[in-house]
């Protein structure tokens, strides 16, 4: 029996030596993964472009609000109405022209959508500027006190205001571009 026990022990020893070692548990082979929790950062060029774009649009809106004078005296004659309407048309032409010029002066946008949106805004502001300027010129050429000269001017005024509809939210116009939206979040001109 001793011999059987020795043979059995030797057999167990030999079989233990012949097996391949078991792989280490998976947790010993995992490498440490580092994750970043920082927020994405906007490209500086995109921030500068969005700042200029938003500043031009908000500048138009702020100037319009500042120049609106609800305390205007009621004109007492047709000639005074003509003069007041001419001043209003001149103000619209100046404000929309300034916005169109600022938008045109921007460098190329960092993404194609920016240039597309900018061109749409320039077109709207320029159309309103031209319409208001032409109506003002026609009204100023009319003989003072000519009642019929006001109707086309009033219609042009209303159309010029409609021309700039949809231009009050510069950030809303670029929502399809994650890069421009990220830039708008940090651009000072977009905070208005």
Secondary structure, 3 states (H helix, E strand, C coil): CHHHHHHHHHHHHHHHHHCCCCCCCHHHHCCCCCCCCCCCCCCHHHHHHHHHHHHHHHHHHHHHHHHCCCCCCCCCCHHHHHHHHHHHHHHHHHHHHHHHHHHHCCCCCCCHHHHHHHHHHHHHHHHHHHHHHHHHHHHHHCCCCCCHHHHHHHHHHHHHHHHCCCCCCCCHHHCCCHHHHHHHHHCHHHHC
